[in-house]
Amino acid sequence: MRAGTGPHFLELRTYRFRAHSMYDPDRYRQKGEIEEWKSRDPISLLMDRMREDGELGDKELARIEQRVTDEVDHAVEAAEQAPEEPVGHLLRHVTSSSAEAVS
């Protein structure tokens, strides 16, 4: 991939640390399973490595976290102000007719 030759396929496995929603009691997973996946969290591992290598300081990390928070807040605000999607559009771009799938 680093050589830039040809197409490549990446399979990246992620894990949701929290429940699906505030109404989900999350009783279907063991706490040990969640902690195991947290220890493999690529964002935390990268942050730790960059700190160890002197590439990321506390001030830069705080700036990054603030930018992320601002971006999420802006996206939430935009979503809350957007008009509701018509019910008839809920499956748009989710399924296709068999004729579309073949062509």
C-alpha positions as a printed NumPy array, in Angstrom:
array([[  0.   ,   0.   ,   0.   ],
       [  2.799,   2.411,   0.762],
       [  4.271,   1.777,  -2.68 ],
       [  0.954,   2.868,  -4.212],
       [  0.731,  -0.052,  -6.616],
       [ -2.705,  -1.36 ,  -7.431],
       [ -5.927,  -1.608,  -5.465],
       [ -5.977,  -2.845,  -1.893],
       [ -8.61 ,  -4.112,   0.494],
       [ -8.55 ,  -3.059,   4.132],
       [-10.651,  -4.717,   6.788],
       [-10.791,  -2.539,   9.864],
       [-12.583,  -3.936,  12.878],
       [-14.052,  -1.54 ,  15.364],
       [-15.914,  -1.978,  18.59 ],
       [-18.64 ,   0.075,  20.19 ],
       [-17.67 ,   0.679,  23.83 ],
       [-21.018,   2.099,  24.859],
       [-24.572,   0.87 ,  24.593],
       [-26.594,   1.567,  21.443],
       [-28.561,   4.316,  23.17 ],
       [-29.405,   5.668,  26.591],
       [-32.313,   3.194,  26.689],
       [-30.092,   0.162,  26.094],
       [-29.134,  -1.533,  29.391],
       [-26.153,  -3.189,  27.631],
       [-26.519,  -6.465,  29.514],
       [-25.512,  -8.621,  26.557],
       [-21.744,  -8.072,  26.904],
       [-19.287,  -8.881,  29.639],
       [-17.363,  -5.953,  31.152],
       [-14.119,  -7.842,  30.458],
       [-14.938,  -7.932,  26.751],
       [-15.362,  -4.17 ,  26.669],
       [-12.093,  -3.606,  28.575],
       [-10.254,  -5.999,  26.232],
       [-11.35 ,  -3.973,  23.214],
       [-10.522,  -0.676,  24.952],
       [ -6.944,  -1.89 ,  25.386],
       [ -6.788,  -2.31 ,  21.588],
       [ -8.375,   1.06 ,  20.753],
       [ -6.385,   2.412,  17.782],
       [ -6.967,   6.055,  18.708],
       [ -5.635,   5.6  ,  22.24 ],
       [ -2.719,   3.513,  20.979],
       [ -1.785,   6.164,  18.402],
       [ -2.066,   8.94 ,  20.983],
       [  0.171,   7.041,  23.401],
       [  2.729,   6.348,  20.693],
       [  2.782,   9.959,  19.511],
       [  3.231,  11.167,  23.103],
       [  6.086,   8.733,  23.679],
       [  7.747,   9.885,  20.444],
       [  7.315,  13.538,  21.403],
       [  4.992,  14.193,  18.463],
       [  1.947,  15.14 ,  20.534],
       [  1.882,  17.372,  23.581],
       [ -0.9  ,  18.209,  25.995],
       [ -1.61 ,  21.584,  24.368],
       [ -1.875,  20.11 ,  20.859],
       [ -4.109,  17.3  ,  22.132],
       [ -6.362,  19.844,  23.866],
       [ -6.614,  21.834,  20.608],
       [ -7.521,  18.691,  18.649],
       [-10.146,  17.676,  21.204],
       [-11.648,  21.178,  21.148],
       [-11.84 ,  21.155,  17.337],
       [-13.568,  17.765,  17.434],
       [-16.038,  18.963,  20.074],
       [-16.794,  22.108,  18.064],
       [-17.324,  20.091,  14.882],
       [-19.666,  17.626,  16.603],
       [-21.609,  20.455,  18.252],
       [-21.975,  22.175,  14.865],
       [-23.173,  18.939,  13.228],
       [-25.732,  18.32 ,  15.988],
       [-27.014,  21.878,  15.7  ],
       [-27.323,  21.562,  11.916],
       [-29.164,  18.249,  12.252],
       [-31.562,  19.651,  14.831],
       [-32.365,  22.645,  12.605],
       [-32.759,  20.599,   9.415],
       [-36.248,  19.711,   8.212],
       [-37.403,  16.204,   9.015],
       [-36.952,  13.634,   6.269],
       [-40.272,  12.506,   4.741],
       [-41.201,   8.979,   5.815],
       [-41.341,   7.968,   2.156],
       [-37.594,   8.661,   1.857],
       [-36.466,   6.432,   4.727],
       [-35.392,   3.564,   2.451],
       [-34.007,   5.746,  -0.332],
       [-30.467,   4.672,  -1.229],
       [-30.798,   1.659,   1.093],
       [-32.416,  -0.879,  -1.209],
       [-32.712,  -1.202,  -4.959],
       [-35.067,  -2.95 ,  -7.322],
       [-33.804,  -6.214,  -8.803],
       [-33.569,  -4.517, -12.231],
       [-31.239,  -1.837, -10.825],
       [-29.109,  -4.422,  -9.032],
       [-28.519,  -6.403, -12.236],
       [-27.59 ,  -3.509, -14.489]])
